[in-house]
Amino acid sequence: MVRRNRGAIRDIAIERMEILFKLGIEAVKNGYTDLAKRYGELLIRISMRNRVKIPKEIKRWICKQCHTIMVPGFNARVRTRRDGKVLRVVTKCLSCGWIHRYQFVVRRGSGRS
């Protein structure tokens, strides 16, 4: 039995996820939302099968409810909200209505004394 290198498999899986994400973005821009949904499902399946986390830059743009790859201006709405010192980014999938909120890191200490 051949033992595979875990790091090489991880690198290949991440590379394929990035390729599928780029293809999904192009599909949404050309109006093929069903194809973008399929790419999102394949992307999630690759990560589960190889037990590799989806990179944060990609994961934020996949709808958790319908698995469509979201592109701002085409099938996603992005807004910012400020509550005091906390800045939040609100992303809404226009296909299913799913809302994702995450806190945007605000730099502390602007260098002034």
C-alpha positions in Angstrom: 0.0 0.0 0.0 1.4 3.4 -1.0 1.5 6.0 1.7 0.5 9.5 0.4 2.1 12.7 1.6 -0.6 14.5 3.6 0.9 17.9 2.8 0.8 17.3 -1.0 -2.8 16.2 -0.9 -3.7 19.3 1.2 -2.0 21.6 -1.3 -3.8 19.9 -4.3 -7.1 20.2 -2.5 -6.6 23.9 -1.8 -5.5 24.5 -5.4 -8.6 22.8 -6.7 -10.8 24.8 -4.4 -9.3 28.0 -5.6 -9.9 27.0 -9.3 -13.5 26.1 -8.6 -14.0 29.4 -6.8 -12.7 31.4 -9.8 -14.8 29.4 -12.2 -17.8 30.1 -9.9 -17.2 33.8 -10.0 -17.0 33.7 -13.8 -20.2 31.6 -14.0 -22.1 34.2 -11.8 -20.9 37.1 -13.9 -22.1 35.3 -17.1 -25.5 34.6 -15.5 -25.1 30.8 -14.8 -26.1 30.7 -11.2 -26.9 27.0 -11.3 -23.4 26.3 -12.4 -22.0 28.5 -9.6 -24.1 26.5 -7.1 -22.6 23.3 -8.4 -19.1 24.6 -8.1 -19.9 25.7 -4.5 -21.2 22.2 -3.7 -18.1 20.6 -5.3 -15.8 22.9 -3.3 -17.4 21.9 0.0 -17.3 18.2 -1.0 -13.5 18.5 -1.7 -12.9 20.1 1.7 -14.9 17.4 3.5 -13.4 14.5 1.6 -9.8 15.5 2.2 -10.4 17.0 5.6 -9.0 20.4 4.6 -10.5 23.7 5.8 -11.8 26.0 3.1 -9.6 29.2 3.1 -11.3 32.1 4.8 -11.2 34.3 1.7 -13.3 31.7 -0.1 -15.5 30.5 2.7 -17.0 34.0 3.3 -18.3 34.0 -0.3 -20.1 30.7 -0.2 -23.7 30.8 0.9 -24.2 28.3 3.8 -27.8 27.7 2.9 -27.8 27.2 -0.9 -24.0 26.8 -1.5 -24.0 29.3 -4.3 -20.8 31.3 -4.8 -21.7 34.9 -4.0 -20.4 37.8 -6.0 -21.1 41.4 -4.8 -23.3 43.3 -7.2 -24.5 40.1 -9.0 -26.1 37.8 -6.4 -24.9 39.3 -3.1 -25.4 42.5 -1.2 -22.6 43.7 1.1 -23.1 46.4 3.7 -21.1 47.7 6.7 -22.6 48.6 10.0 -20.9 50.4 12.9 -22.0 49.8 16.4 -19.8 52.1 18.5 -16.2 50.9 17.9 -17.3 47.6 16.3 -17.5 47.5 12.6 -19.5 44.6 11.1 -19.8 43.4 7.5 -23.2 42.2 6.5 -23.5 40.0 3.4 -26.8 38.9 2.0 -27.3 36.2 -0.6 -29.8 37.4 -3.1 -30.6 33.9 -4.3 -32.0 32.5 -1.0 -31.9 35.5 1.4 -29.3 34.1 3.8 -27.6 36.8 5.9 -24.0 36.5 7.1 -22.6 38.9 9.6 -19.0 39.0 10.7 -17.0 41.4 12.7 -14.3 43.4 10.9 -11.1 43.8 12.9 -10.6 47.4 13.8 -7.0 48.5 14.6 -6.5 49.6 18.1 -4.1 52.4 19.0 -3.8 54.7 16.1 -0.4 55.8 17.2 -1.6 59.0 18.9 -0.7 59.7 22.5 
